[in-house]
């Protein structure tokens, strides 16, 4: 019996050490430049993409330099100080919260901010927990962030009378807004998700295979347990598809066909998981991860604008 207990304890310790390594690699806060994290390395060499991106970033810079901005703070459910940048729009009740991706910050969403503001929306750009100028040790991967976004929606209700709120997220931000949709905040009227993953379990399992050439079993079980201990959530519970099944809020699903980071196959899984309420999907041919906006901006913005006009 003593030998069995020693072996069991040793296996648990080894599992914890292995799980901790991968959890710290994946979700421990890391300081990076504010430039967008692009796991696929960008579409350098694609002249049209580069021209689109340069033009849109110049428009965003003009918007930022010439628009009134209010710096705002909220406290998360677990006591973190989170920072946001709010751009009012002539008292408009229409508001959009733009949610950035993994390793990014609010600045990555400025091109979308400029576009939404030109459409008459007030714009809120928060830094997610453990990103940018917001506090936090562990990245929420959308699951913890969904509660933070709910608090940002509450905050908007203090500065605007009966706001009509849209959520628009990219990559991890897209997972965040899908997960937030399942909580059905009363002020939330529509959601746009761009290249979001089906669950934290699925995206981490994919990356274990791609980056480390390792199988999901048993590593994901180790990692999920350690995540629960360290960050307060498990990879399995952090599911976009489970949350999508709980909402009838109108949603637009977007994904680039050449996305190799958040696999293109996840588009249809997410889309089909939303079995209630209005939904649309948009495929952007040739777009890699988080590049749909720059690959075909006319189609991207045109579809988003038409969707919102239809459902609001």
N, C-alpha and C positions, 0 to 999 in steps of 0.2 A: 504493500500500500504506500509506504514512504517513497519508494522508487517511482511509483506511478504519479504521486503528487509532485515530486521533483521534476519529472519529465513534463507534466502538464504545465507547471509554473514556468519552466524554461520555454516551452512552446508559446505560451501567452506573452512572455517577455520578448521573444523573437518577433512575434506577430505585431506587438506594439511598436517595436523599434522600426520594423519595415514599414508599417502603416504610417508612423510619424514622419519618416523620411519623405514619403510621397505626398502626404498631406501638407507638410511644410513647403515642399516644392510647388504644390498646386495652389494653396490658398493662404499661405502666410503673406502678410503685406510685403510688397517689394516696391522700392522707390525707383521710378522710371521717368524719363522725360515725358512731357505732356503730349508728345506726338503720338499718333494712333498706333496701338499695338497691332501688328499685322503678321500673324503666324505664317502666312504663305509668302511673305517677302515683297508684296506689292506687285503691281502690273507695270513695272518699268519696261520701257520699250514699246508700250502701246501708246502711240501718239495721241489718239483721240481721247483715251482715258486720262492721260497727263494734261491735255488741254482742258478737258472738262473740270478736272480737279483744280487746276490753277485758277480757272475763271470763277468757280464756285467759292473757293477760298478767298479770292479777292473781294467778291460780293459780301462774304461773311465778315471780312475785316472792316469793310465800310459800314456794315450794319452795327458791329460792335463799337466802332469808334464814334458813331453818330446817334446812338440810342441811349435812353435813360436806363440805368441799371440799379436795382436795389439788391444789396447783399443781404442774404437772409440765413437764419440758422434755425434748426429744430433739434430736439433731443430724441434719439431713438428709444425704442422700448427698453433696451438694455443699457441706456445711459450714455450713449455716444453723442458727441456734438457733430452734427452734419451741416455742411455749408451748401448754399445754393445761390444762383445768380438769376434774378427775376427781372424780366423786361416787360413792363406793362404796355398796353396798347389802347390808349384812349378809352379806358374804362370798359373794354370788351369783356363780356362774360365768357367768351370762348378762350380756353386756356389749353396749352399743351405742355406736358412734362416730357422732356427729352432725356432718355436714359442711356448713358454710354456703356461701352463694353469693358471686358477684362483688360486690366492694365492701362486703361485710358483715364480720361477725366472729362469734365463738362466741355472743355474746349474742342473736343473731337466732334461735338454735336452742333457746332456753331453754323455750319452750312445749312443744316436743317432749321436751326433757329431763325436765320435770316429769311428763309422761305416761308415758314409758318407766320412770322411777323408780318410779312408782305401780304399774307392772306387774311390778316385781321385778328390773329390770335395773340394774346399775351403768352409769354414764353418763360418757363422755369427750367433751369439747367442745374440739377444737383450733382455734386460729386458723390458717388456711391461710397458707402463705408469702406474703410481701408484703401481708399483711392484719393488722389488729389489732396485737397485741403480738409477733407472730412476725417474724423477719428476712426479708429478701428484696427485691430490686430489681424483679424482673419477676414478674407474675402467672402461675401455672402453667397456668391454664385446665383443670385436671383432669389433664393429662398428667404434669406434674412432681409434682403433689399426690398422684397415685396411689402413688408411691414413698414419699412422706411418710406416707401412711396405712398403708402396709405396716410402716413403722418404728413407728408408733403401736401397731399390732397386736402387734409384737414387744415393745413396752414393756408392754402389758397382760399379756403372758405372764410378765413378771417380777413382777407384783404379784398375779396370780391364777393358781392352778394349773389348767392346761388350760382356759382361758376359751373360751366359745362366743360368738363375736363376730358382731354384726349391724352392717352399715353402712347409714346412712340419710342421704341427701343431697338438697339442694334446689338447683335451677338449676345453677350451675357445680358445686356440691357433688354434684348428681345425676350429672353427667358424671364427676366424680371417682370416685364409687363404682362406676359402670359400668366405667370404665377399670380400677379396682383389681380388680374381679371377674375380669377376664381374666388377672390374674397369679396367681389361685388360691392365696392364702395358706392354709396348712393350718388355721388357727384360724377362718377365715371360714365362717359357716354359712348366712347369708342376706343379701340386699341389698334395700333399698327405695330406689327413685329417684323423685324428684318433679320433673317438668318439666325433665329433662335434654336437652341437645342431642346430635345424632347425631355431630358432629365439630366441631372448632374451625374448620375450613375452612367448613363449612356455616353456622355461626352468624355468622361474620364476613362471609361473602358476603351473607347476609340483611341484616345491619346496614349494610353498604356501600350496599345498595339503598335501605333505609328511611331511614337518617340522612343519606346524602350523595347519593342518587340516582345512584350510580355502578355500573357493571357489575363483575362478579367478575373478568373477564379484561380487561386483564392485571394489574390491581391486586393481586389475591390472590396471584398468582405473585411479584410484587415483595415483598409483605408476608411471605409464607411464607419466602422466602429470608432476609430480614432478621431474622425471628423466630429462625431457626436460628442465625444469627450472634450475635445479641444474647442470646437467652434459652436457647438450647440445644435447641430443638425446633421443628419446622415445623408449620404449620396442618394439613397433610395427614396427617402421621403420628399426630396427636393425635385418634384416632378412637374413639368409644364403640362403634360398630357392629363394628369389627374386634375389639375386646376382648371384646365380648359373644359373638362366635362361638367364643371359646376356653374358655368356662366352662359347667359344668353346675350351678353354685350356684343355689339357688332365688331367684327375683327377683320383686318386685312393681313394676310400672310405673304411675306416676300422672301425670295431666296434666289441666289445666283446659281446657275446650272453647273458652274465649274468650281463650286465651293468644295474644298477638300479638307477643311478644318472642322466646320459643322456640316456634316455630310448632307448633300442635297436631298437624300432620301427622307430626311427628317421633316421636310416641308409637308409632304402628304400625311405623315404620321400626326403632326400637330394639327393640320387642317381637318383631318378626319376625326380627331379627338374632340373637336368642338362640334358636338352634335346638336346643340341648341342655338337658336338665334341666327342672325344674318352673318355670312362670311364670304370673303372673296380671297383669291390667291393670285399672286403675280410672280411669274418666273422671268428672270432677266438672263437671256442667253449670253454665255461667255463670261459672266461675272464671277469673280472669285470671292473669297470670304470678305464680307463687309464692304464690297466694292460696287454693289448694284447702283447706288446713288450716282457714282461717277462714271460707270460704264454706259448707262443710258438715262441721263438725268431727265430728259423730256418724258420718257415713258414712266419713270419712277415718280416724279413729282405730279405728272398728269393723273396717274392712277390714284395716288394718295389723295389729291385734291378732289377728284371726282367721287371717290369712296366717301370722304367726309361730307361732301355736299349731299350725297344720297342718304346718309344715315342720321345726320343731325337735323 
